[in-house]
Amino acid sequence: MGLYDFTFYDLINRNAVLFSEKTAWDEAADDRRRSFAQYKQQVDRLAGGLQGLDIGRGARIAVIGKNSWQYFLLYGAAAAVGAIVLPLNWRLSADEICFNINDGGPVALFADPEFVPLIDGLRKKLASVKSYFNLLPGQGGFAAYEDLMESGHDLRPADLAGNDPLVIIHTAAVAGRPRGAVLSHTNMMLACLHLNLGLHLSSTDVHLNLLPLFHVGGLFMAAASFHAGALNVNMRKFDAAAALDLIADRKVSVMFDFAPILSSILDAQSKSGANIHCLRKVVGIDAAETIERYQRVSGGAFYCMYGQTETSALVSLGPYNDCPGSAGRVIRLADVRLVDDDDRPVARGESGEICIKGPMVFSGYWNLPQDTAYAFRSGWHHTGDLGRFDEAGFLWYAGRKAEKELIKPGGENVYPAEVEKTILAHPDVLQTVVFGVPDPKWGEGIKAVCRLAPGSALTAEDLIRFVGARIASYKKPQYVEFVSELPLDAGGRPDRARVKKTFGGGPG
């Protein structure tokens, strides 16, 4: 480890000294609390167990489970030995999970008991995985988590640099396949610092850890709170009524939001009358109506942001009230420019692709050098998103480039190409175009406009079920419209722009 390097394991050691017996983690499900010193102690025990299996620098460890103390420990133990965590999105289909595992090539896999049957069904297809473990102590059908913790192997911390990889998070499927974004220790540390600075986090804060730890926002917000010496109150899975109770009981002061999280909490609060004035800071992306409602009810501040997995969650951040509708200002350690299709900077006020450089940029796509080179062309990371700067320097999100058209229902990323590929696998569908439409609950919904084979009796409900059985449920269309003809381009393919203009007003 170099003199100038600082890893997540260094942070664990630091906080065990600075905050020692202060509570770091409150597991709401069993009302158990653990201190910063306990986190360090248990990380070292788990890391020693991993080293006893020859899991060390560069090895991948897959994990599929709901948020838990053990899940967060696994990140710390991987950091101690130099391993790379491959968190799996449990909302994906079995085939999608199988692809992500094989793409990352982990040597060990940890699973919550509810996912053991799914993983068991895939074992013959997972050539790289040598060891399977339960994620929760005393639960599941794999090797016992306790055996690793009690292995008796003394930890030998790995000699790591800040730019060594810590996590591979698979992004939404571009052109039909996901890509693993490699994020380093430095990426995490800089995300922590920017969130601490932007949200004014301190050791007196209480963070409601409700976004999943497989999500870059969930992981880095939990890590940022840990970094600040704040308390993480953990929810295994989001439930609005339970979240409201925790906010009131634990005096939660900060949380991350993607629609419809905040609106559902506010709906629960309006029924119960619970006091949520403690919730002083909410960061994320939501509708103006929901943001302003939250600020009226709690008296707190909402922080808008823009970012993606590849930028360690953040590019810009700032209070909503500073410039309603914007995504805030560019974070401190980033340079952002907006460019046209020829990579030429656009004038202020004009829309262009958001490009970023700085230590927040990820290391690249796992085993995809050509994709990485294309994203990093001209020495900048090209996000595929469009934005504009106003005269005051606020960044305004302006959608996706055509080549990377994206739909974001409830904070998840869904590429139309993947949904279209699945829909076209149905024998009754001849052509389809999938795109995003406004949705009152999720912010953006998925709509499919389809031309069917003559005589087909396929219903919208049948098609939605067909898609939901093959890819993650959140990727299935909420709205389906059948048409006799789709407008075509000069090459005889469906003209996306004309279809969206003609049928994009809503569910149809």
C-alpha positions in Angstrom: 0.0 0.0 0.0 1.5 3.3 -1.1 2.0 6.3 1.2 -0.5 8.3 -0.8 -3.2 5.6 -1.2 -6.4 5.4 0.8 -8.7 2.4 0.4 -12.1 1.4 1.9 -10.2 -0.8 4.4 -8.1 2.2 5.5 -11.4 4.0 6.2 -12.6 1.0 8.3 -9.4 1.2 10.4 -9.7 5.0 10.7 -13.3 4.9 11.9 -12.6 2.0 14.4 -10.3 4.5 16.1 -12.2 7.7 15.7 -15.7 6.4 16.5 -14.9 3.1 18.2 -18.0 2.2 20.3 -20.4 4.6 18.6 -23.1 2.7 16.8 -22.4 2.3 13.1 -25.2 0.0 12.0 -28.7 -0.5 13.3 -30.3 -3.7 11.8 -34.0 -2.7 11.9 -35.2 -6.3 11.2 -33.7 -7.7 14.5 -33.1 -4.5 16.4 -29.4 -5.3 16.7 -26.8 -2.5 16.8 -23.1 -2.8 16.0 -20.3 -0.3 16.6 -17.6 1.0 14.3 -15.1 -1.1 16.3 -17.2 -4.2 15.9 -17.4 -3.6 12.1 -13.6 -3.6 12.0 -13.3 -6.7 14.1 -15.8 -8.7 12.1 -14.4 -7.5 8.8 -11.0 -8.9 9.8 -12.5 -12.2 10.9 -14.4 -12.6 7.6 -11.4 -11.4 5.6 -9.2 -14.0 7.3 -11.8 -16.7 6.3 -11.7 -15.6 2.7 -7.9 -15.7 2.7 -8.1 -19.2 4.1 -9.8 -20.1 0.8 -7.1 -18.4 -1.2 -9.4 -15.5 -2.1 -7.2 -12.5 -2.5 -6.3 -9.6 -4.7 -8.3 -9.5 -8.0 -10.6 -12.4 -7.1 -14.3 -11.8 -7.5 -17.0 -12.5 -4.9 -20.6 -12.5 -6.0 -23.4 -11.7 -3.6 -27.2 -11.8 -3.9 -29.3 -10.7 -1.0 -31.3 -8.0 0.6 -29.6 -5.2 2.6 -27.9 -6.6 5.8 -25.0 -6.2 8.2 -23.4 -9.2 6.6 -23.7 -7.7 3.1 -22.0 -4.5 4.2 -19.3 -6.7 6.0 -18.6 -8.5 2.8 -17.7 -5.2 1.1 -15.3 -4.5 4.0 -13.7 -8.0 3.9 -13.2 -7.8 0.2 -11.5 -4.4 0.6 -9.2 -5.9 3.2 -8.0 -8.8 1.0 -8.1 -7.0 -2.3 -11.1 -8.9 -3.7 -13.7 -7.4 -6.0 -17.4 -7.6 -5.0 -19.9 -8.5 -7.8 -23.3 -7.5 -6.3 -26.3 -9.1 -8.1 -29.6 -7.4 -8.7 -32.1 -9.8 -7.3 -34.9 -8.1 -9.4 -33.4 -9.6 -12.5 -34.5 -12.9 -14.1 -32.6 -16.1 -13.6 -31.1 -15.9 -17.1 -29.9 -12.3 -16.5 -28.4 -13.2 -13.1 -26.6 -16.1 -14.7 -25.2 -13.9 -17.4 -23.9 -11.3 -14.9 -22.3 -14.1 -12.7 -20.5 -15.7 -15.7 -19.4 -12.3 -17.0 -17.8 -11.4 -13.7 -16.3 -14.9 -13.1 -16.5 -15.0 -9.3 -14.8 -17.8 -7.3 -17.3 -17.6 -4.4 -20.9 -16.7 -4.1 -23.0 -15.5 -1.1 -26.8 -15.8 -1.1 -29.7 -15.0 1.1 -31.8 -18.0 1.9 -34.7 -16.9 -0.4 -32.3 -16.9 -3.4 -30.6 -20.2 -2.6 -33.1 -22.2 -4.8 -32.5 -19.8 -7.7 -28.7 -20.1 -7.5 -29.0 -23.9 -7.0 -30.8 -24.1 -10.3 -28.0 -22.2 -12.0 -25.0 -24.1 -10.4 -24.3 -26.3 -13.5 -23.9 -23.2 -15.6 -21.6 -21.3 -13.2 -18.1 -22.7 -14.1 -16.1 -20.1 -12.1 -17.8 -20.5 -8.8 -16.0 -22.9 -6.5 -17.6 -22.0 -3.1 -21.2 -21.2 -2.1 -22.1 -19.6 1.2 -25.1 -18.4 3.1 -25.1 -14.7 3.5 -27.1 -14.8 6.7 -25.8 -16.8 9.7 -27.7 -20.0 10.4 -29.9 -19.6 7.3 -29.8 -21.1 3.8 -28.7 -24.3 2.1 -25.1 -23.5 1.4 -21.9 -23.5 3.5 -22.3 -21.7 6.8 -21.4 -18.0 7.0 -20.2 -18.7 10.6 -17.6 -21.1 9.3 -15.8 -18.3 7.5 -16.1 -16.0 10.5 -14.7 -18.7 12.8 -12.0 -20.1 10.5 -9.2 -18.9 12.8 -7.1 -17.5 9.9 -5.3 -14.3 10.8 -5.9 -11.5 8.3 -2.9 -10.4 6.2 -4.2 -7.1 4.7 -3.5 -6.8 0.9 -1.1 -4.3 -0.5 -3.5 -2.2 -2.5 -3.5 1.1 -4.4 -6.5 3.5 -4.5 -7.1 2.6 -8.1 -7.5 -1.1 -7.4 -11.0 -2.3 -8.2 -13.5 -2.7 -5.4 -16.8 -3.5 -7.1 -18.2 -4.4 -10.5 -21.8 -3.2 -11.0 -23.6 -4.3 -14.1 -25.4 -1.5 -15.9 -28.5 -1.8 -18.0 -28.3 -3.8 -21.1 -27.0 -1.8 -24.1 -27.8 -3.5 -27.4 -29.0 -6.5 -25.5 -26.2 -7.2 -23.0 -25.3 -5.6 -19.6 -21.8 -4.2 -19.0 -19.9 -4.4 -15.8 -18.7 -1.0 -14.6 -15.5 -1.4 -12.6 -15.3 1.1 -9.6 -12.2 1.5 -7.5 -11.5 2.3 -3.9 -10.7 5.9 -4.9 -14.1 6.1 -6.7 -15.8 5.1 -3.5 -13.7 7.5 -1.3 -14.4 10.4 -3.6 -18.1 9.6 -3.8 -18.1 9.6 0.1 -16.4 13.0 0.2 -18.7 14.6 -2.3 -21.8 13.3 -0.6 -20.4 14.4 2.8 -19.6 17.8 1.5 -22.8 18.3 -0.6 -25.2 17.1 2.1 -23.2 18.4 5.1 -23.1 14.9 6.7 -21.7 14.5 10.2 -21.4 11.9 12.9 -24.8 13.2 14.3 -26.7 12.2 11.2 -28.9 9.1 10.9 -29.1 7.6 7.4 -32.0 5.3 6.4 -30.3 2.7 4.3 -33.2 1.7 2.0 -31.7 1.6 -1.5 -30.3 -1.9 -2.3 -26.6 -2.4 -1.8 -26.3 -3.7 -5.3 -27.1 -0.2 -6.5 -24.3 2.4 -6.8 -26.6 4.9 -5.0 -27.4 2.5 -2.1 -23.8 1.4 -1.7 -22.1 4.8 -1.8 -24.7 6.5 0.3 -24.2 3.8 3.0 -20.5 4.2 2.7 -20.7 8.0 2.8 -22.7 7.8 6.0 -20.2 5.3 7.5 -17.3 7.7 6.4 -18.9 10.6 8.3 -19.3 8.5 11.4 -23.1 8.6 11.0 -25.5 5.8 11.9 -26.8 3.5 9.1 -30.3 2.3 10.0 -30.8 -0.6 7.7 -34.0 -1.8 5.9 -33.7 -5.2 4.2 -36.3 -4.1 1.7 -38.3 -0.9 1.3 -41.8 -0.7 2.7 -43.3 2.8 3.1 -45.1 2.2 6.4 -42.1 0.6 7.9 -39.8 3.3 6.6 -42.1 6.0 8.1 -41.9 4.2 11.5 -38.1 4.1 11.4 -37.8 7.7 10.4 -39.9 8.7 13.4 -38.5 6.2 15.9 -34.7 6.4 14.9 -34.9 10.2 14.2 -33.6 9.6 10.6 -32.1 12.8 9.2 -31.1 11.8 5.7 -32.1 9.3 2.9 -31.7 8.7 -0.8 -34.8 8.8 -3.0 -36.0 7.6 -6.4 -39.6 7.8 -7.3 -41.9 6.5 -5.9 -40.0 6.1 -2.5 -40.6 9.6 -1.1 -44.2 10.0 -2.3 -45.2 6.6 -0.8 -43.6 7.7 2.6 -45.5 11.0 2.4 -48.7 9.2 1.6 -48.2 7.0 4.7 -47.4 10.1 6.8 -50.5 11.8 5.7 -52.6 8.9 7.0 -50.8 8.5 10.3 -49.8 12.1 11.1 -46.3 10.9 12.1 -43.8 13.7 12.8 -40.9 13.6 10.2 -39.3 16.9 11.0 -36.1 15.0 11.8 -35.8 14.1 8.1 -33.8 17.2 7.1 -32.1 16.0 4.0 -33.3 13.9 1.1 -31.1 13.4 -2.0 -32.1 11.9 -5.4 -34.4 12.4 -8.3 -38.2 13.0 -8.1 -41.0 15.1 -9.4 -41.3 18.7 -8.4 -44.7 18.1 -6.8 -43.3 15.4 -4.5 -40.2 17.4 -3.7 -42.2 20.5 -2.7 -44.7 18.4 -0.7 -41.8 16.9 1.3 -40.3 20.3 2.0 -43.7 21.5 3.3 -44.3 18.5 5.5 -40.8 18.1 7.0 -39.3 21.5 6.6 -36.2 19.8 5.3 -34.2 20.3 2.1 -34.2 18.2 -1.1 -30.9 17.8 -3.0 -31.2 17.2 -6.7 -28.5 15.4 -8.5 -27.3 13.9 -11.8 -25.0 10.9 -12.2 -24.6 7.3 -13.3 -22.8 4.2 -12.2 -19.9 5.0 -14.4 -19.3 8.4 -12.5 -19.5 6.9 -9.0 -23.1 8.0 -8.7 -22.4 11.7 -9.0 -21.7 14.4 -11.6 -23.8 17.3 -10.1 -25.5 17.9 -6.8 -27.3 20.8 -5.1 -30.4 22.0 -3.1 -33.6 21.9 -5.2 -34.5 25.5 -4.0 -31.3 26.9 -5.5 -32.6 26.3 -9.0 -35.8 24.2 -9.2 -35.8 21.8 -12.2 -32.0 21.7 -12.5 -29.6 18.9 -11.4 -27.5 21.2 -9.3 -23.9 22.3 -9.8 -21.0 20.1 -10.9 -19.2 18.4 -8.0 -15.9 19.8 -6.8 -13.5 17.2 -8.3 -14.9 16.9 -11.8 -14.7 18.8 -15.1 -17.8 18.6 -17.3 -18.2 19.8 -20.8 -21.1 19.4 -23.2 -20.3 18.4 -26.8 -22.1 17.8 -30.1 -21.9 14.6 -32.2 -18.4 15.6 -33.4 -17.1 16.2 -29.9 -17.1 19.9 -30.3 -18.1 22.0 -27.2 -21.5 23.6 -27.5 -22.4 27.1 -26.5 -23.8 27.8 -23.0 -27.6 27.3 -23.1 -27.3 24.7 -25.9 -27.9 21.0 -25.3 -24.9 18.6 -25.7 -23.7 15.2 -24.5 -22.5 15.4 -20.9 -18.8 14.4 -20.8 -16.8 14.2 -17.6 -13.2 13.8 -16.4 -11.8 13.5 -13.0 -11.2 10.9 -10.2 -15.0 10.0 -10.1 -14.8 8.3 -13.5 -14.9 4.5 -13.3 -12.0 2.3 -14.5 -13.8 0.9 -17.5 -16.2 -1.9 -18.5 -15.2 -5.4 -17.4 -13.5 -7.3 -20.2 -14.9 -4.8 -22.8 -11.9 -2.8 -24.0 -13.6 -1.5 -27.2 -16.6 -0.3 -25.3 -14.3 1.4 -22.7 -12.2 3.0 -25.4 -15.4 4.4 -27.1 -16.8 5.8 -23.8 -13.4 7.4 -23.1 -12.7 8.8 -26.5 -11.0 12.2 -26.7 -9.9 11.9 -23.1 -13.4 12.3 -21.6 -16.0 9.9 -20.3 -19.0 10.2 -22.6 -22.1 9.5 -20.6 -24.6 9.2 -23.4 -26.8 11.7 -21.6 -27.7 15.2 -22.9 -27.6 18.4 -20.8 -27.2 22.1 -20.9 -25.7 24.7 -18.6 -27.7 27.9 -17.8 -26.2 31.3 -17.3 -25.8 30.7 -13.6 -23.8 27.4 -14.1 -26.6 25.0 -13.2 -26.7 21.7 -15.1 -30.0 20.7 -16.6 -30.6 17.1 -17.7 -32.0 17.0 -21.3 -32.5 13.2 -22.0 -30.5 10.6 -23.7 -28.6 10.5 -27.0 -30.4 8.4 -29.6 -27.7 5.7 -29.5 -28.2 5.3 -25.8 -31.9 5.9 -25.4 -32.9 5.0 -21.9 -36.0 4.7 -19.8 -35.8 5.2 -16.0 -38.8 3.8 -14.1 -38.3 4.4 -10.4 -34.5 5.0 -10.7 -33.8 1.7 -12.6 -32.2 1.8 -16.0 -34.0 0.1 -18.9 -32.8 0.2 -22.5 -35.6 -0.1 -25.1 -33.4 -2.4 -27.3 -33.5 -5.1 -24.6 -37.3 -4.9 -24.2 -37.8 -4.8 -27.9 -35.7 -7.9 -28.4 -37.8 -9.8 -25.8 -41.1 -8.6 -27.3 -40.0 -9.7 -30.8 -39.4 -13.2 -29.5 -43.2 -13.5 -29.3 -44.4 -15.2 -32.5 -47.4 -12.9 -32.8 -45.3 -9.6 -32.8 -44.0 -8.5 -36.2 -42.6 -5.0 -35.2 -42.3 -3.0 -32.1 -40.9 0.3 -30.7 -40.4 0.8 -27.0 -40.0 4.1 -25.3 -40.6 6.1 -22.1 -43.8 8.0 -21.3 -44.7 10.0 -18.3 -46.0 7.9 -15.4 -47.6 9.3 -12.2 -46.1 6.7 -9.9 -42.7 5.8 -11.4 -41.9 9.1 -13.0 -41.3 7.4 -16.3 -43.2 4.4 -17.6 -42.4 1.9 -20.4 -44.6 1.8 -23.4 -44.6 -0.7 -26.3 -46.2 0.1 -29.7 -46.6 -3.2 -31.6 -47.7 -4.4 -35.0 -49.1 -8.0 -34.7 -49.4 -10.8 -37.2 -52.7 -11.0 -39.1 -55.4 -12.7 -37.1 -53.5 -12.6 -33.8 -55.6 -12.5 -30.6 -52.7 -11.4 -28.4 -53.8 -9.1 -25.6 -51.7 -6.4 -23.9 -51.9 -8.4 -20.6 -50.6 -11.5 -22.3 -47.7 -9.6 -23.8 -46.8 -8.0 -20.5 -46.7 -11.4 -18.8 -44.6 -12.8 -21.7 -42.0 -10.1 -21.2 -42.1 -10.2 -17.4 -41.3 -14.0 -17.5 -38.1 -13.5 -19.5 -36.4 -10.4 -18.2 -36.6 -8.5 -14.9 -40.2 -7.5 -14.0 -39.4 -3.8 -13.8 -38.4 -3.9 -17.5 -41.8 -5.1 -18.7 -44.0 -2.5 -20.4 -46.8 -0.9 -18.3 -48.5 0.3 -21.4 -49.1 -1.5 -24.7 -50.7 -0.2 -27.9 -51.4 -2.4 -30.9 -51.5 -0.7 -34.3 -52.1 -1.8 -37.8 -49.0 -0.1 -39.2 -45.9 1.5 -37.9 -44.3 4.4 -39.7 -41.0 3.3 -41.3 -37.7 5.0 -42.2 -36.0 4.8 -45.6 -34.5 1.4 -44.7 -37.9 -0.1 -44.0 -37.4 -0.2 -40.2 -39.8 1.4 -37.7 -39.1 5.1 -37.5 -38.5 5.6 -33.8 -38.9 9.4 -33.8 -42.2 9.3 -35.7 -43.6 6.5 -33.5 -42.7 8.4 -30.4 -44.2 11.6 -31.8 -47.4 9.8 -32.8 -47.9 7.5 -29.9 -45.9 9.0 -27.1 -48.6 10.9 -25.3 -49.4 8.2 -22.8 -50.7 4.7 -22.5 -52.7 4.9 -25.7 
